Amino acid sequence: MSVILISFVIFSSLGASGLELTVTTTPLERSYPVGEELELGYSLSWTEAETDHVLLPPTLPELDWGTAQLLSMTVRREGSHVTADILLGIIPSQTGRHNFPSLELKVVPLDVETGAEENLVPLPLSPSELITTEELTVAATKGSPFLLPVSLAVVVLILALVLWLLRRRQRAATFVEPERSLEEELNTLLHQARRHRLDGNYYETYRSLHALAVKCGEHQAAVPPTLLSRLEERMKDFGYRGKGPSETDLEGDFKDVEQLCARLRSHGTQGAI
């Protein structure tokens, strides 16, 4: 009957000979919380003589205090020396000190005359080709006493952050910028015009002056058509023709617009835009 072999390496040699097996175990140096997987490792080594060998996966015991599973098997060879590593995963389900029974680790000599891998047949084991591990004690404790409070605190913080973000979004959606008076609007545009003038940005200066004149017209101020047309020409001079008025012309345009705003204020016109 064929035997299925997993995670093994076949080593080429001839003849038949017993092996001297040695095994070391990863020490379990602490207690493990119930439900947490601990890793238990075995390292098996031997020296090949005249026969090919493979390592069989160990038969794992049924545990009444948890579960055990095979995580990995790896085999390395340096010359005739072979090292095999077995890694088990054990999850305790009950608190206390539990016994993990010994395992039988089997290194199987192969019938090299069969040739094909799927027809490999294990030969009878000699004592040196079978080694039994020592029994181990697994200490399992309850989970960390701080785990639940910390988890609850994290959940509360996340919920608080989500609520804060939702309220902030709602306030932003319902926020309506308060209406400004005509006086505030005129002062803002005049301030912009003066700032652009100081910065030497004359195109934006005349854009602000033109906006001021239009705003005065919207509130029934008598805006001379020549003033609007002159301001529009100044904008075109700077924006498209690359030229502009002298400092005297700029000062005069400022005074005309400021006087227009002053006349609008003198009539007591206040209101929202």
C-alpha positions as CSV (number, residue, x, y, z in Angstrom):
1,M,0.0,0.0,0.0
2,S,1.4,3.4,-0.9
3,V,2.0,6.0,1.8
4,I,1.3,9.7,1.2
5,L,4.2,11.8,2.4
6,I,3.9,15.6,3.0
7,S,6.7,18.2,3.4
8,F,9.6,15.8,3.0
9,V,12.8,15.5,1.0
10,I,14.2,12.4,-0.6
11,F,17.9,11.9,-0.3
12,S,19.8,9.9,-2.9
13,S,22.0,7.1,-1.5
14,L,22.2,3.3,-1.8
15,G,22.0,0.4,0.7
16,A,20.3,0.1,4.0
17,S,21.4,1.1,7.5
18,G,20.0,2.2,10.8
19,L,20.1,5.9,11.9
20,E,21.0,7.6,15.1
21,L,18.2,10.1,15.7
22,T,18.3,13.1,18.1
23,V,15.4,15.4,18.9
24,T,15.2,18.8,20.6
25,T,12.0,20.6,21.7
26,T,11.2,24.3,21.9
27,P,10.8,25.1,25.6
28,L,7.4,26.4,26.8
29,E,8.7,29.2,29.1
30,R,5.5,31.0,30.0
31,S,1.8,30.7,30.4
32,Y,-0.5,31.2,27.5
33,P,-4.0,32.8,27.5
34,V,-6.9,30.6,26.7
35,G,-7.8,30.9,23.0
36,E,-4.3,32.1,22.0
37,E,-2.3,29.8,19.7
38,L,1.1,28.8,21.0
39,E,3.7,27.2,18.7
40,L,5.5,24.1,19.7
41,G,8.6,23.1,17.7
42,Y,10.6,19.9,17.4
43,S,14.0,19.6,15.7
44,L,15.0,16.2,14.5
45,S,18.5,15.4,13.2
46,W,20.3,12.3,11.8
47,T,23.2,11.4,9.6
48,E,22.5,9.5,6.4
49,A,24.5,6.4,5.8
50,E,23.5,4.2,2.8
51,T,19.7,4.5,2.6
52,D,17.2,7.1,1.5
53,H,14.9,8.3,4.3
54,V,11.9,10.6,4.7
55,L,10.2,12.0,7.8
56,L,6.6,11.1,8.2
57,P,4.2,13.7,9.7
58,P,3.5,12.9,13.3
59,T,0.2,11.6,14.5
60,L,-1.3,14.3,16.8
61,P,-3.1,13.4,19.9
62,E,-6.8,14.3,20.7
63,L,-6.7,16.8,23.5
64,D,-9.6,17.3,25.9
65,W,-8.3,20.7,27.0
66,G,-7.6,22.2,23.5
67,T,-6.7,21.5,19.9
68,A,-3.4,20.7,18.1
69,Q,-2.6,21.0,14.4
70,L,0.5,20.6,12.2
71,L,1.6,24.0,11.0
72,S,4.7,23.1,9.0
73,M,7.5,20.6,8.3
74,T,10.8,21.5,6.7
75,V,13.9,19.3,6.0
76,R,17.4,20.6,5.4
77,R,20.5,18.6,4.4
78,E,24.2,19.6,4.6
79,G,26.3,16.8,3.2
80,S,25.1,13.6,4.9
81,H,23.7,15.5,7.9
82,V,19.9,16.0,7.9
83,T,17.8,18.3,10.1
84,A,14.0,18.3,10.1
85,D,11.9,20.9,11.8
86,I,8.3,20.3,12.9
87,L,6.0,23.1,14.0
88,L,2.7,22.5,15.8
89,G,0.0,25.0,16.7
90,I,-1.8,24.4,20.0
91,I,-4.8,26.4,21.2
92,P,-5.8,25.8,24.9
93,S,-9.5,26.0,25.5
94,Q,-9.4,25.5,29.3
95,T,-7.3,27.1,32.1
96,G,-4.8,25.1,34.1
97,R,-1.7,23.1,33.7
98,H,-2.2,20.5,31.0
99,N,-0.2,17.5,29.8
100,F,0.8,17.4,26.1
101,P,1.7,13.7,25.4
102,S,4.8,12.5,23.8
103,L,4.9,12.0,20.0
104,E,6.4,9.3,17.9
105,L,8.6,10.8,15.1
106,K,9.3,8.3,12.3
107,V,12.0,8.5,9.8
108,V,11.2,5.9,7.1
109,P,13.8,4.1,5.0
110,L,12.7,3.8,1.3
111,D,12.7,0.9,-1.1
112,V,14.8,2.6,-3.8
113,E,14.1,-0.2,-6.3
114,T,10.5,1.0,-6.9
115,G,11.8,4.3,-8.4
116,A,8.6,6.4,-8.8
117,E,7.7,8.7,-5.9
118,E,4.0,7.6,-5.9
119,N,5.1,4.0,-5.3
120,L,7.4,4.6,-2.3
121,V,7.0,1.8,0.2
122,P,8.2,2.2,3.9
123,L,10.4,-0.6,5.1
124,P,10.1,-2.0,8.7
125,L,11.4,0.5,11.3
126,S,14.4,-0.2,13.4
127,P,14.6,1.3,16.9
128,S,17.0,3.9,15.7
129,E,14.5,5.1,13.0
130,L,11.8,5.9,15.6
131,I,12.2,8.4,18.4
132,T,9.7,9.4,21.1
133,T,9.5,12.9,22.4
134,E,9.1,13.9,26.0
135,E,5.8,14.8,27.5
136,L,5.3,18.6,28.0
137,T,3.3,20.8,30.3
138,V,1.2,23.6,28.8
139,A,0.1,26.3,31.3
140,A,-3.1,28.1,30.2
141,T,-4.5,31.2,31.9
142,K,-7.4,33.5,31.5
143,G,-7.0,36.3,29.0
144,S,-5.4,39.6,30.1
145,P,-7.6,41.4,32.7
146,F,-6.9,44.6,30.9
147,L,-8.0,43.3,27.5
148,L,-11.7,43.9,27.8
149,P,-11.5,47.4,29.4
150,V,-8.9,48.5,26.8
151,S,-11.1,47.1,24.0
152,L,-14.1,48.9,25.4
153,A,-12.2,52.2,25.7
154,V,-11.0,51.9,22.1
155,V,-14.6,51.3,20.9
156,V,-15.8,54.3,22.9
157,L,-13.1,56.6,21.5
158,I,-13.9,55.5,18.0
159,L,-17.6,56.1,18.5
160,A,-16.9,59.5,20.0
161,L,-14.7,60.4,17.0
162,V,-17.4,59.3,14.5
163,L,-20.1,61.3,16.3
164,W,-17.8,64.4,16.3
165,L,-17.2,64.1,12.6
166,L,-20.9,63.6,11.9
167,R,-21.8,66.7,13.9
168,R,-19.1,68.7,12.3
169,R,-20.3,67.7,8.9
170,Q,-23.9,68.6,9.8
171,R,-22.8,72.0,11.1
172,A,-20.9,72.6,7.9
173,A,-23.9,71.6,5.8
174,T,-26.3,73.9,7.7
175,F,-23.9,76.8,8.1
176,V,-25.1,79.9,6.3
177,E,-22.7,82.8,6.0
178,P,-24.2,85.8,7.7
179,E,-25.3,88.6,5.4
180,R,-23.1,91.7,5.4
181,S,-24.3,95.2,5.2
182,L,-23.6,97.5,2.3
183,E,-21.2,99.4,4.5
184,E,-19.1,96.3,5.2
185,E,-19.1,95.3,1.5
186,L,-17.9,98.8,0.4
187,N,-15.2,98.8,3.0
188,T,-14.0,95.4,1.9
189,L,-13.8,96.4,-1.7
190,L,-12.0,99.6,-0.9
191,H,-9.5,97.7,1.3
192,Q,-8.8,95.3,-1.5
193,A,-8.3,98.1,-4.0
194,R,-5.8,99.9,-1.7
195,R,-3.9,96.6,-1.0
196,H,-3.6,95.8,-4.7
197,R,-2.3,99.3,-5.3
198,L,0.4,98.9,-2.7
199,D,1.3,95.6,-4.2
200,G,1.6,97.1,-7.6
201,N,-1.1,94.9,-9.0
202,Y,-2.9,97.5,-11.0
203,Y,-5.2,95.2,-12.9
204,E,-6.7,93.9,-9.6
205,T,-6.8,97.4,-8.3
206,Y,-9.1,98.5,-11.1
207,R,-11.2,95.3,-10.8
208,S,-11.9,96.3,-7.2
209,L,-12.7,99.9,-8.2
210,H,-15.0,98.8,-11.0
211,A,-16.8,96.4,-8.6
212,L,-17.3,99.3,-6.2
213,A,-18.8,101.5,-8.8
214,V,-21.1,98.6,-9.9
215,K,-22.1,98.0,-6.3
216,C,-23.0,101.7,-5.8
217,G,-25.1,101.5,-9.0
218,E,-27.0,98.5,-7.7
219,H,-28.0,100.6,-4.6
220,Q,-29.4,103.5,-6.7
221,A,-26.4,105.7,-6.6
222,A,-25.9,107.9,-9.6
223,V,-22.8,106.4,-11.2
224,P,-21.5,108.5,-14.1
225,P,-21.3,106.3,-17.2
226,T,-18.0,107.9,-18.1
227,L,-16.6,106.6,-14.8
228,L,-17.6,103.0,-15.5
229,S,-16.2,103.1,-19.1
230,R,-13.0,104.7,-17.9
231,L,-12.5,102.0,-15.2
232,E,-13.2,99.3,-17.8
233,E,-10.6,100.8,-20.2
234,R,-8.0,101.0,-17.4
235,M,-8.6,97.2,-16.8
236,K,-8.1,96.5,-20.5
237,D,-5.0,98.6,-20.6
238,F,-3.4,96.5,-17.9
239,G,-4.9,93.1,-18.8
240,Y,-4.5,93.1,-22.5
241,R,-2.5,96.1,-23.7
242,G,0.3,96.0,-21.1
243,K,0.0,99.7,-20.2
244,G,-1.7,101.7,-17.6
245,P,-2.4,105.2,-16.2
246,S,0.0,107.5,-14.5
247,E,0.1,107.8,-10.8
248,T,-1.9,111.0,-11.2
249,D,-4.7,109.2,-13.2
250,L,-4.7,106.4,-10.6
251,E,-5.1,108.8,-7.7
252,G,-7.9,110.6,-9.6
253,D,-9.8,107.4,-10.3
254,F,-9.5,106.4,-6.6
255,K,-10.9,109.8,-5.5
256,D,-13.9,109.5,-8.0
257,V,-14.8,106.1,-6.6
258,E,-14.4,107.1,-3.0
259,Q,-16.6,110.1,-3.5
260,L,-19.2,107.9,-5.1
261,C,-19.2,105.7,-2.1
262,A,-19.3,108.7,0.2
263,R,-22.4,110.1,-1.6
264,L,-24.1,106.7,-1.2
265,R,-23.3,106.6,2.5
266,S,-24.5,110.2,3.0
267,H,-28.0,109.2,1.8
268,G,-28.1,106.6,4.6
269,T,-28.5,103.6,2.3
270,Q,-27.8,100.5,4.3
271,G,-28.9,96.9,3.4
272,A,-28.0,93.4,2.7
273,I,-26.5,92.2,-0.5
